[in-house]
Amino acid sequence: MLDSSFDDVKDMSELPLEAFTPQIYRRGDIVEGEIVNIDDEGITVGLGLKSEGLIPQTQMRTLSTDELSAMTLGDKISATVVRGGEYVELSLDLERRAKLWIDLQDRMSNGDTIEASVIGHNRGGLEVAVGSVRGFVPISHVAPAPESGEKDLSIRLGTESVFNIIEIDAEHERLILSERAIWQSKRDAARQKFVDSLEEGSFVTGCVKTIRGFGAFVDLGVADGLVPISELSWQMLKSPSDVVAVGDELTLKVLKVDQASQKVSLSLKRTLPEPWESVPERYSEGDLVEGTVSKITDFGAFVRLENWVEGLIHISELSPRQLSNPAEIVYQGQKVKVKILDIDTSKRRMSLSYKKAYGL
């Protein structure tokens, strides 16, 4: 059998001398030939000039049963030389492995992803297989579990996932993969979709994630939202922790959605009855009530009757005599008795009298 590179030559006299010279094969060479026999020993490949090579069973483990069944005599096949000389031993596995490394290099250059099976793990990360090539995913590049957000490596055994190639060295058979960017991209897309679906005035549920002096961050699943301290309660708070704690499950009202920045503002207090809505049920004009002076201004003093319900004692209602400053009669923090003169729930205002309460 002649070298296949001279197949198109019709006149034997036109063939060069090298066409009749036996080819010297060296370990590592990749050769192509025709299948001349398939038996229990393996696949016999014709290499030209009555030269043959054998792919033994031990060098064709990557060949599936279906692939082997589909092969017929005369088919072209490529293999890597394991042992040269008079008896040429070939390896289909090594040839496929070499092609796989080339394919992996191309995929990395093109920025393509690959699919790999998780075959093991250690404290450093995941051990994976891409065909016959082993790879590693450092723990910092492993995606958290969707349910817990933790990196539970044991549950990944036997699963298949998509990865990016971040480092490859075929000569030293080093393959480093990552799924962090893929996970982040999917998370960003899911968050954007969720935020786009939110409507101001709608209600959502979430878990308090962190607490800061200005409010509480709530985990809504694929996105976070902020409940400002002013939206945690109808009463004045010194700290968000006066009302909520990390881990609390809350039902919240969506106040504002900024789709561009993906920021969501939430309210807890607006899921609760507003104190002023029921003020007429508890107070009436002419009632004598007790409260605490919460603030003093030039024109009067504010008195808190209950959380978020305050009324104003105009300076003219503090004393029968003319005052230059409300502080002449009352001071901040003082417990006082007042008479309700007027209630305007629409404006959330209440007019009070100190002098009428005390008969001055």
Secondary structure, DSSP 8 states (H G I E B T S, - for coil): ---GGGTT---GGGS-GGGGS-----TT-EEEEEEEEEETTEEEEEEETTEEEEEEGGG-TTS-HHHHHH--TT-EEEEEEEE-SSSEEEEHHHHHHHHHHHHHHHHHHHT-EEEEEEEEEETTEEEEEETTEEEEEEGGGS---TTTSS--SGGGTT-EEEEEEEEEETTTTEEEEE-HHHHHHHHHHHHHHHHHH--TT-EEEEEEEEEETTEEEEE-SSSEEEEEGGGT-SS--S-GGGT--TT-EEEEEEEEEETTTTEEEEESGGGS--GGGGHHHH--TT-EEEEEEEEEETTEEEEEEETTEEEEEEGGGT-SS--S-GGGT--TT-EEEEEEEEEETTTTEEEEESTTTTT-
